[in-house]
Amino acid sequence: MSDQTLSVVSFGWEITNLHDNGADVYFPVQRDMIFQWLDVDVATMLTSLPSSAGFLEVLCTGAVGRGGPPKFGPAPQAYLETPDSTNFGSIATENPEGLSVGIGPTTPGQDGFFATILKAFAPSTGAASSASRHVHTEPDLVLRRGDYLGFHMDHAGVQVDGEMQVVIGYARL
């Protein structure tokens, strides 16, 4: 029997002194459901004036851990690691100019539902150096009891605080 009433949950988390490292939060799914939509606001803020001008970059992702907690990469970034999708092959490039191209991972990951990056330039004065973004997505994923939702932030560059506010719309199965 299906209960198609839309429900909404929300939470927020923050990493202070995010500096060339990362962290994750995750939680279990308690009932079978359809993960219908996701709204995420992410933002950065300088924690102090930079010793020299430079870029800041914060990668933010979300993924499902099927049947248990998600897998995490090594420190210091601790990326969410999604399993390779068996529905797609390896990623290829067309690069006639010999540009430096980084790909990671080399095969699309299964059940990632959110990925965005915040980039900004921080002058030595710190003026106008914060970055923020709102993301809305509709993953329409079936989640089963025992799955987990995981969220990640990691950083490179000028030291910042990172914050993520998450709102999830779902319907129980």
C-alpha positions as CSV (number, residue, x, y, z in Angstrom):
1,M,0.0,0.0,0.0
2,S,1.4,3.4,-1.0
3,D,1.0,6.6,1.0
4,Q,1.7,9.3,-1.7
5,T,1.4,12.2,0.8
6,L,4.4,14.4,0.3
7,S,6.5,14.8,3.5
8,V,9.4,17.2,4.1
9,V,12.5,17.0,6.3
10,S,15.4,19.4,6.7
11,F,18.7,19.8,8.5
12,G,21.8,22.0,8.3
13,W,25.5,21.5,9.1
14,E,28.6,23.6,9.1
15,I,32.3,23.0,9.0
16,T,34.4,25.6,10.8
17,N,38.0,26.2,9.7
18,L,37.6,24.2,6.5
19,H,41.1,24.3,5.1
20,D,42.3,21.7,2.5
21,N,40.3,19.0,4.1
22,G,36.7,17.7,4.2
23,A,33.9,16.1,6.3
24,D,30.7,14.2,5.8
25,V,27.3,13.7,7.5
26,Y,25.0,10.8,6.9
27,F,21.9,9.2,8.3
28,P,19.8,6.1,7.8
29,V,16.5,5.8,5.9
30,Q,13.9,4.3,8.3
31,R,11.1,3.5,5.8
32,D,10.8,2.7,2.1
33,M,10.2,5.9,0.2
34,I,10.6,7.9,-3.1
35,F,13.2,10.7,-2.7
36,Q,11.3,13.2,-4.8
37,W,13.2,16.5,-4.6
38,L,16.1,18.2,-2.9
39,D,16.8,21.9,-2.1
40,V,20.3,22.7,-0.9
41,D,21.8,26.1,0.0
42,V,25.6,26.1,0.4
43,A,27.8,29.0,1.4
44,T,31.3,29.9,2.4
45,M,32.7,32.6,4.6
46,L,36.3,33.7,5.2
47,T,37.4,32.9,8.8
48,S,40.2,35.5,8.6
49,L,41.9,37.7,6.1
50,P,44.1,35.6,3.8
51,S,47.9,35.9,4.1
52,S,47.9,36.4,0.4
53,A,45.2,36.6,-2.3
54,G,44.0,33.4,-3.7
55,F,41.1,31.2,-4.7
56,L,38.8,29.2,-2.5
57,E,36.9,26.1,-3.7
58,V,34.4,24.0,-1.9
59,L,33.0,20.8,-3.4
60,C,29.6,19.7,-2.1
61,T,28.0,16.3,-2.9
62,G,25.3,14.0,-1.9
63,A,24.9,10.2,-2.4
64,V,22.9,7.2,-1.4
65,G,24.6,4.4,0.6
66,R,22.7,1.3,-0.5
67,G,22.0,-1.1,2.4
68,G,24.4,0.6,4.8
69,P,26.5,3.7,5.4
70,P,28.1,5.3,2.4
71,K,31.8,4.7,1.7
72,F,34.3,7.5,2.3
73,G,37.7,8.2,0.7
74,P,40.9,8.8,2.6
75,A,41.7,11.9,4.7
76,P,42.0,14.7,4.4
77,Q,39.1,15.2,2.0
78,A,37.0,12.1,2.9
79,Y,35.0,12.2,-0.3
80,L,31.8,10.3,-0.6
81,E,32.6,7.3,-2.8
82,T,29.8,6.0,-5.0
83,P,30.1,2.5,-6.6
84,D,30.8,2.5,-10.3
85,S,27.6,2.3,-12.3
86,T,27.1,-0.9,-14.2
87,N,24.8,1.0,-16.6
88,F,27.6,3.2,-18.1
89,G,31.1,2.7,-19.3
90,S,34.3,4.6,-18.6
91,I,34.5,8.3,-19.3
92,A,36.5,9.3,-22.4
93,T,37.9,12.6,-23.6
94,E,38.3,14.4,-26.9
95,N,41.3,16.7,-26.4
96,P,42.9,17.8,-29.7
97,E,44.8,20.7,-28.0
98,G,46.4,18.5,-25.3
99,L,44.9,20.5,-22.5
100,S,45.3,19.2,-18.9
101,V,42.0,17.3,-18.2
102,G,41.3,15.8,-14.9
103,I,38.5,13.2,-14.5
104,G,37.4,11.7,-11.3
105,P,36.2,9.1,-10.9
106,T,36.8,7.6,-14.4
107,T,33.5,5.8,-14.4
108,P,30.2,7.5,-13.4
109,G,29.2,6.7,-9.8
110,Q,25.8,5.2,-9.0
111,D,23.3,7.0,-6.8
112,G,24.9,10.3,-6.5
113,F,22.1,12.9,-6.4
114,F,23.8,16.2,-5.8
115,A,27.1,17.8,-6.8
116,T,28.0,21.5,-6.9
117,I,31.2,23.5,-6.5
118,L,31.6,26.9,-5.0
119,K,34.6,29.0,-6.2
120,A,35.6,32.6,-5.5
121,F,38.7,34.7,-5.5
122,A,39.7,36.2,-2.1
123,P,41.8,39.3,-2.4
124,S,44.1,40.1,0.5
125,T,41.4,42.5,1.8
126,G,38.8,39.7,1.8
127,A,36.3,41.9,0.0
128,A,33.5,40.1,-2.0
129,S,35.2,36.7,-1.5
130,S,32.3,34.6,-0.1
131,A,30.5,32.2,-2.4
132,S,27.0,30.7,-2.2
133,R,24.7,28.6,-4.3
134,H,21.1,27.2,-4.3
135,V,20.5,23.9,-6.0
136,H,17.2,22.2,-6.7
137,T,17.1,18.7,-8.1
138,E,14.5,16.0,-8.5
139,P,16.3,12.7,-8.1
140,D,13.1,10.6,-7.9
141,L,15.1,7.8,-6.3
142,V,13.6,4.8,-4.5
143,L,15.1,4.5,-1.0
144,R,14.7,1.4,1.1
145,R,14.9,1.0,4.8
146,G,18.6,0.5,5.6
147,D,19.8,2.8,2.9
148,Y,21.7,5.9,4.0
149,L,21.8,9.5,2.7
150,G,25.2,11.1,2.9
151,F,26.4,14.7,2.3
152,H,29.9,16.0,1.8
153,M,31.9,19.2,1.8
154,D,35.6,19.6,1.1
155,H,37.9,22.5,0.5
156,A,41.0,23.8,-1.3
157,G,42.6,27.2,-1.2
158,V,42.0,30.2,1.2
159,Q,40.6,29.1,4.6
160,V,36.8,29.3,5.0
161,D,33.8,28.0,7.0
162,G,31.3,26.0,4.9
163,E,27.6,25.6,5.6
164,M,24.9,23.5,4.0
165,Q,21.2,23.7,4.5
166,V,19.2,20.8,3.1
167,V,15.4,20.3,2.5
168,I,14.2,16.9,1.2
169,G,10.8,16.1,-0.2
170,Y,9.7,12.5,-0.2
171,A,6.7,10.2,-0.3
172,R,6.5,6.9,1.6
173,L,5.9,3.7,-0.3
